[in-house]
Amino acid sequence: MVGYQDFVALSQSRDSEERGRAAHIAALAYLSHSGPADEHAALYASLIGFLDDPSVRVRGALAYGLLHALEAPRPLILALLQDSPVISRAVAQYSPALVDADLMALIRTADEPMLLAVAQRERLSQRVTEALVRAGGTVLALKLLAREDLVFSAGLLSELATEHGPDDADVRGALLARAELPAASRLLLVQSIAAALRATRIVAGAVAAPRLDRLLRDATDTAMTAIGETEAAAGRAPYAAGMVETDMVSTRVLLHAIVQGHVLFFADCVAELSETPREKVFTLLEHGSRAALNALFVRCGLNEAVRNMLARLISHARAADLADDLAARHFVVTALTEELIADHRGNIPPELEEAFTYLSEQNVILARRAARGVMAGFAATPGGTELALPEPFATEPVLALPAA
């Protein structure tokens, strides 16, 4: 307990450490005061007086005493916010007495260290968060994107994806980790990743160019349809509508959606292309006859060969779990490929060449995926029969050449 006379002596001392102690005591006493009003007013006046102390140590002690208090006097907090950088940044980062309007005014003129201090506040509103992102650089944006407690608007995330997505891998990763990233922006970032991989020397040097193109195209198509499936499951049809509007829905994309088991996205695309209600499209895809499916695909503007191929693929898909069963996908693609070869006697028409090439690529990809681990699994099956493997071919003994 410090008496009044002792407090006066400390506050008038020539030693800045003692004056700082007095400032801290006055701040704590003001916040915890429950006595007469005139005594509270006297404490307030003493706090105001410490603002003019020439020592940063004293003003810092005052700020430290008020820093975490919601009841701290706003005039003092605002004055300390304009103090030396070490004090003002601490106030900006910790003081709960500051409201959004205070922070917005500060952000407009703040330097990078001050923006970083504000970004580390325990709570930030969406308004302040977005102002910080727009005022700061990439480092600040990454810090804010890493905070799961913050909320970002779809518009701002789209801006960041467009501005930094093509060139900045760190920003791409941070944006892709945000669940609220708009689907179109997510697809843009996936395409940026594919382009970055294609341009990376170690990747381009390790994989032949044609195979790399096939791998990246397949991965991009899968991401495109997977994003569409997620959006369709959530009832957000604008993703499919946007893709149709920008002519991104090709026969290959439609085939890929079915083969990967992304039937909700496929249905959304067909609904947009045919201008048919989504519920009716679902009914036709699940139970519609071959003639009904053909009529639906006519409304989509597809030619006869493609219509027949899609109708046949849907018939196969109805009896298989394409979403989770790799073997089923492989079987369906193989069956459709063989039927196309048989129907056209090996002479695939030009309008089906792209689709047939896609199916052939998928056949290889799915065969590899489905085959992984099959032999190991077979060998590990308890009670399995012995597999008789042929003996190695006898070879002539290799002649050892004498050393030169």
Secondary structure, DSSP 8 states (H G I E B T S, - for coil): ---HHHHHHHHT-S-HHHHHHHHHHHHHHHHH--S-HHHHHHHHHHHHHHTT-S-HHHHHHHHHHHTT-TTS-HHHHHHHHTS-HHHHHHHHHH-TT--HHHHHHHHHH--HHHHHHHHTSS---HHHHHHHHHHS-HHHHHHHHT-TT----HHHHHHHHHHHTTT-HHHHHHHHT-TTS-HHHHHHHHHHHHHHHHH-HHHHHHS-HHHHHHHHHHHHHHHHHHHHHHHHHTT-THHHHHHHHTT---HHHHHHHHHTT-HHHHHHHHHHHHT--HHHHHHHHHH--HHHHHHHHHHTT--HHHHHHHHHHHHHHHTS-TTT-HHHHHHHHHHHHHHHHHHTTT---HHHHHHHHHHHHHHHHHHHHHHTTHHHHHHTSTT---------------------
